[in-house]
Amino acid sequence: MAALTIGFLMDPLEMVRVNHDSTFELMREAQRRGHRVRYFEQGWLRFNGTQTEARMRHVTVRPEQGRHFDILDEGVHPLSSLDVLFMRKDPPVDVDFLHATQLVELCGDRPPAFINDPAGIRGANEKLFALRYPDLMPDTRISRDVPMLMDYIAHNPRGTILKPVDGFGGRGVLFATPTDRNTRSAVELLTREGREAIIAQAYVPESRLGDKRIILVDGEPMGAVLRVPPEDDHRGNMAAGGAPQKAVLTPRDREICERLKPELLRRGLLLVGIDVLGDYLTEVNVTSPTGIYEANQLDGVCIEAKVLDLAERLAAERNAR
């Protein structure tokens, strides 16, 4: 097909880890197919009175850490000049992030094809979205009420996982037990003395074997990686030291994916990473899910090719209108 102009709204390209970053894999695949790759950051967005534009860099990329991209040119372009826009800004989902999802929608009558849809991202908190499927999840509570949380912990003798609603990368995730004298203090700290709601979730013992990141493209599972926590930690997140291992999709995993698919597609959430512990769904990651590089290496798949197939189809539909 004719060369497309594909944009990536992401964190600084200088900070990318080339042998881990999923966005970098998508950029490489777009470049391999002959498409123009433009990169820009959240702070480079601006509204010019009629539509949103951004300072963008036309780049080439290569898998050499420290020398992994070259800038071919740089200039201000309207977002409507893009055929496809990948929304790949990492959390936190703060006010600036939400404002960016609103700005990118102001493209007149020629918006790019979005992966993922900005409104879909806004409406799908990565930890709360899964609560729409309580039968798929571990027993879970959301509250800022310290006595209620302490009572819930007391009724989970095997332990309770506590985590911030807007946390990411394993930050602030704690394992609490009824007998630990630090538990009340931990709850008070996480809730900021009862001013901020947190998630309390029944501990799943299978988590010691790792949590499974499953990558969904257009609602279908395309690859997975098991993230195994180190001996001295309960977190499997790779950002927190978890080790990637080969994962096998079980019938339960496929059931979870099938249940999520209609709602994900309805919201335009086309590139998603779900987290599964044992038989339980715990998170639905929609901002910039990772795991593509590791799943490719372990499974011998090429998930980015499936994503670019989808991007090309969406661009063709857009340009035919």
Secondary structure, 3 states (H helix, E strand, C coil): CCCCEEEEEECCHHHCCCCCCHHHHHHHHHHHCCCEEEEECHHHEEECCCCEEEEEEEEEECCCCCCCEEEEEEEEEEHHHCCEEEEECCCCCCHHHHHHHHHCCCCCCCCCEEECCHHHHHCCCCCCHHHHCHHHCCCEEEECCHHHHHHHHHCCCCCEEEEECCCCCCCCCEEECCCCCCHHHHHHHHCCCCCCCEEEEECCHHHHHCEEEEEEECCEEEEEEEEECCCCCCCCCHHHCCEEEECCCCHHHHHHHHHHHHHHHHCCCCEEEEEEECCEEEEEECCCCCCHHHHHHHHCCCHHHHHHHHHHHHHHHHHHC
